[in-house]
Amino acid sequence: MQETQSTTMSVKNLLFAKQQILKAHLDVILSHPVTKGDHCEGAWIDFFRSFLPSKYAVDKGFVFDSKGAVSDQIDIIIYDAMYAPLIFGTNSGEKFVTAESVYAVFDSKQEIDKETLQYTSHKINTVTSLCRSARSVINAGQEVPPRKLTPIYGGILAKKSISLQSVEKYCKELSNVRFGCAIEEGSFLYDCEHNVFHSSNQEEAILAFFFIILDELYKLGTVAGIDIRNYADGSLSSICLKRGNDDLG
């Protein structure tokens, strides 16, 4: 009888390969300063799309709410791909995403330092300060009460960084930059609830970031159901969607 041989696969080696590809991509982009801004965003967006489950969409653009408020331009938005309505796009590839649909936002920079962390913190605030609604959902024919709004996480992405010890200090001062990755330095996760800062070494920068993002998104679960009637109220003058039931008024 012929024996069968089992094969093994190293997730670590696969992610190290992904890390080298991303680093090489950024190296090429950063050597062309005229176009490096948009292209760095694109490299990170491609990276996220390469491993995130299909329930997540990843784009650059703006986040808006039912009251008409709009965030600053965001380099990378991770949002719900299954139940996210009102997604508009521009000719340059930017999306307009409803605030209720967003899981996380990232700023893309050449380097992580005090100035870029402060700038990123401001951008995150323009998203987290938006108005969000929650509505009951229908599951298997049964109405499920509205769930509590999930937090919107914010982070920063770069090729290099000042020391992670300094990053830790500034993150604790700013409080809303939850995680980040500097390929030449390492990745970090700041647990603001317990005021604990975790960081990786340089060798495992992408490997650590990969698992950090997947774990944090898992803990968020699914965004709350959007109350589309709030957006209708600000858009329609000829018809009103009733509160209390789904009949048209």
C-alpha positions in Angstrom: 0.0 0.0 0.0 1.3 3.4 -1.0 1.8 5.8 1.9 0.6 9.3 1.6 2.8 12.2 2.7 1.2 15.1 4.5 2.4 18.6 3.7 2.7 21.6 6.1 2.3 25.3 5.4 3.8 28.1 7.4 1.4 31.1 7.7 4.4 33.0 9.0 6.4 32.5 5.8 3.4 33.4 3.7 3.0 36.7 5.6 6.7 37.4 5.5 6.4 37.2 1.7 3.4 39.6 1.8 5.5 41.9 3.9 8.3 42.0 1.4 5.9 42.6 -1.5 4.3 45.5 0.3 7.6 47.0 1.4 9.0 46.7 -2.2 5.8 48.4 -3.5 6.2 51.3 -1.1 9.9 51.6 -1.9 9.1 52.2 -5.5 6.3 54.6 -4.8 8.3 56.7 -2.3 11.0 57.2 -4.9 8.5 59.2 -7.0 7.4 62.1 -4.7 4.9 63.6 -7.2 2.6 60.6 -7.0 3.5 58.9 -3.8 0.5 60.1 -1.7 -2.2 58.5 -3.7 -0.1 55.5 -4.5 0.8 54.7 -0.9 -2.9 54.7 0.0 -3.5 52.3 -2.9 -0.7 50.0 -1.8 -2.3 49.7 1.7 -5.8 49.4 0.3 -4.6 46.5 -1.9 -3.0 44.9 1.2 -6.2 45.0 3.2 -8.2 43.7 0.3 -5.8 40.8 -0.1 -6.8 39.2 3.2 -10.0 40.7 4.7 -13.2 38.6 4.4 -15.7 39.7 1.8 -18.0 41.3 4.4 -15.5 44.2 4.5 -15.0 46.8 1.8 -11.9 49.0 1.7 -11.7 52.3 -0.1 -10.5 55.9 0.3 -13.0 58.8 0.6 -15.3 60.5 3.0 -17.7 59.5 5.7 -21.0 61.4 6.1 -24.0 61.3 8.4 -27.8 61.8 8.1 -27.4 65.4 9.3 -25.2 66.3 6.3 -21.9 66.5 8.2 -18.9 65.1 6.3 -15.5 64.0 7.6 -12.1 65.0 6.3 -10.8 63.0 3.4 -9.8 59.6 4.7 -7.0 57.5 3.1 -8.3 54.1 4.0 -11.9 53.3 5.2 -12.9 49.8 6.2 -16.7 49.5 6.1 -19.5 47.0 5.9 -19.9 45.6 2.4 -23.2 43.8 2.9 -25.5 46.4 4.5 -23.9 49.7 3.6 -26.3 51.9 1.6 -25.7 55.3 0.0 -22.2 54.5 -1.3 -21.4 57.1 -3.9 -18.1 57.3 -5.9 -16.2 60.0 -7.6 -14.2 59.7 -10.9 -11.0 59.6 -8.9 -12.1 56.5 -7.0 -13.2 58.1 -3.7 -16.3 56.8 -1.9 -18.8 58.5 0.3 -19.7 56.1 3.1 -22.5 56.4 5.7 -21.1 56.8 9.2 -23.1 53.8 10.5 -21.2 51.5 8.0 -17.7 52.2 9.2 -15.5 49.8 11.2 -12.1 51.6 11.0 -10.3 54.4 9.3 -6.5 54.8 8.7 -4.2 57.6 7.7 -1.3 56.8 5.3 2.0 58.6 5.9 5.6 58.2 5.0 6.6 58.2 8.7 4.9 57.9 12.1 6.0 60.8 14.4 4.4 63.2 16.8 3.1 65.5 14.0 1.6 62.8 11.8 0.0 61.1 14.9 -1.6 64.4 15.8 -2.8 64.9 12.2 -4.2 61.4 12.1 -5.9 61.9 15.5 -7.7 64.9 14.0 -8.9 63.0 11.0 -10.2 60.2 13.2 -12.1 62.7 15.2 -13.9 64.0 12.1 -15.3 60.5 11.6 -16.0 59.5 15.2 -17.8 62.8 15.9 -20.4 62.1 13.2 -24.0 61.2 14.1 -24.9 57.5 13.9 -28.2 55.7 14.2 -29.1 52.2 15.2 -32.3 50.3 14.2 -33.8 46.9 14.8 -33.1 44.3 12.2 -35.0 41.4 10.8 -33.3 38.0 11.3 -35.1 34.8 10.1 -38.3 36.7 10.1 -38.0 37.9 13.7 -37.3 41.5 14.7 -34.2 41.9 16.7 -33.8 45.1 18.9 -31.2 47.7 17.9 -27.7 46.7 19.1 -25.3 49.1 20.8 -23.3 51.2 18.3 -19.8 49.7 17.9 -16.8 52.0 18.2 -15.0 53.3 15.0 -11.3 52.4 15.3 -8.6 54.6 14.0 -5.0 54.0 13.0 -1.9 55.1 11.1 0.2 53.3 8.4 3.7 54.1 7.2 7.0 52.7 6.0 9.0 54.0 8.9 8.6 55.5 12.4 10.2 57.1 15.3 10.8 54.7 18.2 7.8 52.8 19.3 8.4 54.0 22.8 7.8 57.6 21.6 4.7 56.3 19.6 3.4 54.8 22.8 3.8 58.2 24.6 1.9 60.1 21.9 -0.8 57.5 21.5 -1.6 57.7 25.2 -1.8 61.5 25.0 -4.1 61.3 21.9 -6.1 58.2 23.0 -7.9 57.7 19.6 -5.1 56.3 17.5 -5.7 52.7 18.4 -3.3 50.8 16.1 -0.7 51.2 13.4 2.1 49.7 11.4 5.5 51.0 10.4 7.1 48.4 8.2 10.6 49.3 9.1 9.9 49.5 12.9 7.0 47.3 13.9 3.3 47.3 14.6 1.4 48.5 17.7 -2.0 48.1 19.4 -3.0 50.6 22.0 -5.7 49.4 24.4 -7.0 52.7 25.6 -9.5 51.1 28.0 -6.7 49.5 30.1 -4.0 52.0 29.0 -1.8 49.2 27.7 0.4 49.5 24.6 1.5 46.4 22.7 4.2 46.4 20.0 5.9 44.0 17.7 9.5 43.8 16.5 10.5 44.9 13.0 10.7 41.4 11.6 7.1 40.7 12.5 5.6 44.1 11.6 3.2 42.9 8.9 2.6 39.6 10.6 1.6 41.3 13.8 -0.6 43.9 12.0 -2.4 41.2 10.1 -3.5 39.4 13.3 -4.2 42.6 15.2 -6.6 43.9 12.5 -8.4 40.6 12.1 -8.8 40.2 15.9 -10.0 43.7 16.4 -12.5 43.5 13.6 -13.7 40.1 15.0 -14.4 41.7 18.4 -16.4 44.5 16.8 -18.7 41.9 15.1 -21.1 43.6 12.7 -22.1 47.2 12.6 -25.5 48.1 14.0 -28.5 48.3 11.6 -28.7 51.8 9.9 -31.9 53.7 10.3 -32.3 54.8 6.7 -35.4 56.9 7.7 -32.9 59.5 9.2 -31.4 59.9 5.8 -34.8 60.0 4.1 -35.9 62.8 6.4 -33.1 65.0 5.2 -33.6 64.1 1.5 -37.3 63.7 0.8 -39.9 66.5 0.8 -42.8 64.6 -0.8 -42.9 61.5 1.3 -42.2 60.5 4.9 -41.2 57.2 6.3 -43.1 56.6 9.4 -41.6 55.8 12.8 -43.0 52.8 14.7 -43.5 50.7 11.6 -42.4 50.4 8.1 -45.5 51.7 6.4 -45.1 54.7 4.1 -46.7 58.0 5.2 
